[in-house]
Amino acid sequence: MEFLSSLLGNAWSIFLIVLFFGGSIFVHELGHFLAARRRGVKVERFSIGFGPRIFGWRGKDGVEYRISWLPLGGYVALPQLADMAAIEGKSETDVNALPPISYGTRMIVFAAGAFFNVLFAFALATILWFAGQPTSEDISTTRIGYVAPTLQLEDGTPVPSPAAEAGLRVGDVVRAIDGTRVNDWPELLQTIITSSGIAEDGRRRAVFTIERDGKLIDLPVYPRLSGDEKVRRVGIVAGYTPIVASAPAESLAARIGLKAGDELKQLDGAPLLHLATLGEALEKIDSFTLTINRAGQTLDLTVPADRPKSADALGATFRQATGLVHNNPVEQIVGHVSMTVRVLWSLMHPHSDINVSKLSGPVGIGKIFWEASEAGIRYVLWIAILVNVNLAIFNLLPIPVLDGGHMLFATIGKLRGRALSMDFVAATQSIFMVLLFGMILYVSFFDVRRIVRDRQAREAFEQRRQEAENAKAIEPATPEASKP
């Protein structure tokens, strides 16, 4: 039964990846196809994927429809508009026998793919607007819940955390970073990672605008490269109210009076906005007071000194408040556009620590869709909206091979009064196609490495958890075994 459940789950995940990832590519090419047909442009082939054909057919309209072996995108063969024989295969159409195509038609057809991606994203965002997007307190906030005392550098060396050195505190609300407003924790983290500020002494620098005690304060923070991805971090974690999910009868939590539904508010009078603070107190402090909210009533509970000095000494489980947010489609699209532009800008900025290896290719996007499918269809919709916005913006970049490159060549030809040499265009397209595929392979290498690293981390965590459970299981037996 478990095998069947796993099989069905995998089949569902694969179906969603094909539907939304493959569907996003299909929608893009459909835009080109429909615009070309509408403007009277000859359409020779409609392909999802590149390379040799897996299967296909020729329609009554004379167009060859096919699925090809390399699932790295797709194309609509338009011989009147561009000679892409090196990528799309040799054309059977005599272009000289066809009428010339106007500049306006070229721009409309090339821009139609991105336009359709935006339309598709808007449609999905409308569904998510009505259905609601899942969120939790630590995602929707910009309040700091914990300031780490140390941060591990890229080589594993522990150093004082930039947040602690800068004077950031638990309870501070981050309103902006380097003048850019942040509205939730994912946006805050991405703004830090893609920041490019450099101090006069060469250190990485970001200015945090925080709200503390009703006042706005600007604090300079000096991020460090940390983690496997070697990105800018400062050592802060989102704040939330820990809520007791369960307090087993034999646990310390039950002994001090904690019950399911209790909200932890303070620890020895200081705000308690993350379980890391509680864990540190359980490990280092002998006795302390927990202030809780129970059904609107404030209570103080004492955690005694006669307990194991470990982060999980309470023996309780915790949760946080969750819900649905209903952001309108425009807000969703604008948010994704802002995120994408921020990443692109950081890729070009000389002082940024973001490079191509940090991006996700087809493998990474497939993994993201897979994980989203396990979390629920709403997450899949959110990822699909982001992917379509990314496709639209990426394809409009003025790079040969991409739609924006075709538009650039058409515009140059319009300005100079005659089209660019077909040999020049074809050679340029071929060179950039090789570069593009090389970049995809390069990015995919790092995608695979991240997948392997994440799996190893999960396996190591599971092993440690199992060892801890085994150790707990034999602890009660120790006194009995020592009896005569």
Disulfide bonds with the S-S distance in Angstrom:
none
